[in-house]
Amino acid sequence: MRAGPSWLLSLVCLLGCFPGPTLPEGFGVCEASSDPQPESPIEQPSYHRDIRPILDASCNGCHVDGGIGPFSLTDYAAAKSFGPLMLAAVDAGAMPPWPPSTCCAPLLHERMLRARDRAVLERWLELDAPEGDPADAPPPSEPAGLSRVDLEITMPEPYTPSATIGDYDDQRCFLIDWPLGGETFVTGLEVVPGRRELVHHAIVYAIPESQVPIYEALDDNSSGPGWSCPGGVLQSADAYVGSWVPGAGVHDFPDGLGRRVRANTKVLLNVHYELSAGPAPDQTSVRFRLDDSVATEVEGLAVMNPAWLVGKTMRIPAGESDVVHGYAYDPATWFNLGQSLQVHNVSLHMHEFGARASLAVLRANGDVDCLLHIDDWDFDWQGEYWLASPVMLRFGDRLYVECHFDNSTSNQPDGGAPRDLWWGDDQEMCVGSVLVSR
């Protein structure tokens, strides 16, 4: 049995899926540590020898000239000038941006600043940020990127974004031809923004031939390149290949894993533009590492209530500060004829009224395992996360997504009066996404 479109799976789930319970208060939140902050292991740190490597590893994926960060941190003067602001952002947990809780399943490629590096930065600022000798700088690390680039495809033509969500955001979808005639497996993916100051994040889907006409019609009926898609691409959540956010680095998929792409596929590129730097034409590309075969094929699943997509079922009343929506289903039953699955990759998605969210496994024996928890949701810093070790789903286990929304007067992005929200008009969303293997 092969996976059908996610909407078809969701309709099947209407017959046997059911809402999950609300998770207990504090689920997925780490207990505050009573350990004292470590002292700097370096008594006399300097910029070139000690601070620049920290910034290169943890900050300069975004904070470079022409990057999405609001200022560059690639030279001594900038690092010294913004040093106190950097330390305050690190202490507040705002930078480097890593929303997932560390108390859930361990994740690969964590972007958090280590306590040791924070202590070195603090000590450097206490000493009035000495520059040191450029000759003391360690050799630069290897540039991030795929281990091998086998294919690169590009948006058919440039697109100049304009604000369609709030004052500074535009989400646009682009359909791109897949040039290969045979079947292959994606084993790595890299998004190359045409304008790094504009591209906030991007999601890549491999649309199967049977669904291509749906998206060709959307493209044909829209003026200009692509079409507006603020509600995402849920008809093809099972076609998910990967995503990219600035600063996340670029990595091959974990060893042995690959996403099948067949002939006559089209690539759908969903780009979120952030326009605070001003609009400009963008023509983003996607690079792929490809292999003829893999040890383990991964496929995409959405975790959501299918009824939320229609009408006003997922209602978020005006003025309410904590509205909860959750849903659970057993993917082994509906996706794999009762046989076990393994979860390899997890993500969550809401819009600007999201407050916190969780993706969990409700075990048949009553246990609850946390796959992903984001306690302070930020629409601007969403991403995908590879699990350090796959998590097994057996018959009777249910995948569960839970989203909390704040629609109070104090949380209106435009400062206006609250109004009722729901998914049906693309005003909000609550969806978990996973890559699984059979």
C-alpha positions, 0 to 999 in steps of 0.5 A: 500500500503506497501513501496517497495524497495527504488529504485522502489519508485525512479523509480516511482518518475521519473514520477512525482518528479522534482528538487527543487529550490536552497535554499537561501544563509544562509538557516539554518545558525544561526545569530551570537549572540551578547550576551556576554559569561556568567561568570562561576557560580562557582568561584573556580572550581576544577577537581573532583567536577566540570570538571570531570562531564563535561568531562564525559558527553560531551567528554569521549564517545570518549576520553577514552583509546582505544576509537576513540578519539586521547587521553584520558581525563579520569584522572586529568593529561590528563585533565590539559594537554589538557585543553587549547586545549579543550577550543580552540576546543570548541570555534571553534565549533569543539568539542564536534562534533555536526554538525547540525545547531540549527536554524532548527527543534529541535533535541533530545540528542544534544551533544553541550557543554552548555555556562555555562560548557564552562565558568566553564572550562575557569575559571578552566584553569585561576586558573591553573587547580586545582585538588581539593579533589577526595571525592568531586566528584559527584557520577557517572552517570548511564552508557549509554545503552539501557533500555533493551537488548532483542537480540544481534547479532555479525559479523560472523567472525572477519574482519581486515580493510584496507584503501580503501578510502584515507589513513585511511578509509575502509567501509565494509558491513556484512550480519548477520542472524536474528535469530527470526522466527516471526515478531517483532519491533525494539524499540532501537538499540546499536552498540558495536564495537569490536575495539572502536579505529577503528569503526568510525560509523555504520549503521544497515539495516533490509534486507527483504527476497525478497532482501536478494539474492542481498546481498548474491551475493555481499558477496559470490563474495567478498574475506574475510568477507563482501564486500567493500561498499563505496557507501552505501546501497541505494538499501535498504534505506527503510530498514534503522533501525538506526546508531551509532557514537562514543560519541552519547550515546545510547538511546531507540527510542522515546516512542511508535515508532518502526521499523518492522522486519519480519521473514527471514530478514537479518541484514546488518551492514555497518561499517566505519573504521578509521585506523589512530591507525593501522589495527586490527581484529574487530568483532562488535555486535549489540544489540536490544530492541524489542517489540511485538507491537508499537503505531507508526510504522516508515519506511525509505525513501530516498530523492535523484534523482534516475537519480544520481545513473546512469552514470554521471548525478550528475556531479561535474566539476573539479576545481569548488568550489560550485557545487549544486545538489538538488531534491524534491518529494512529499512522501505523493503522492508516498508513502502513496496514498496522505495521510499525513506522519510524519517525526521522524528521519533525516540524510544527507550523502555525501562524502569527497567533500561535503561542506554543505547540507540541508534537508527541507520541501517545503510546498505547500503554498510556505513556507520552513521548515528546518529539518536539515542543516549542514553548514560545512560538515565533512565526519568523523562526520555524524550521524542520528538525532531524531526530538524533535517533529515529522514534518507533511508532507501533500499532496503537501508538498515536501521533498527536499535535497540540497548538495553543493560540493567543487571540487576546487584545494585547497580541494583535499583530496590527494593533486592531481589535481581535476577531474570530479566527479559523483555518478555513480562511487561511487565518491560522493553522495547526499542523505537525509534519513528520518524515517516516519510514516503513 
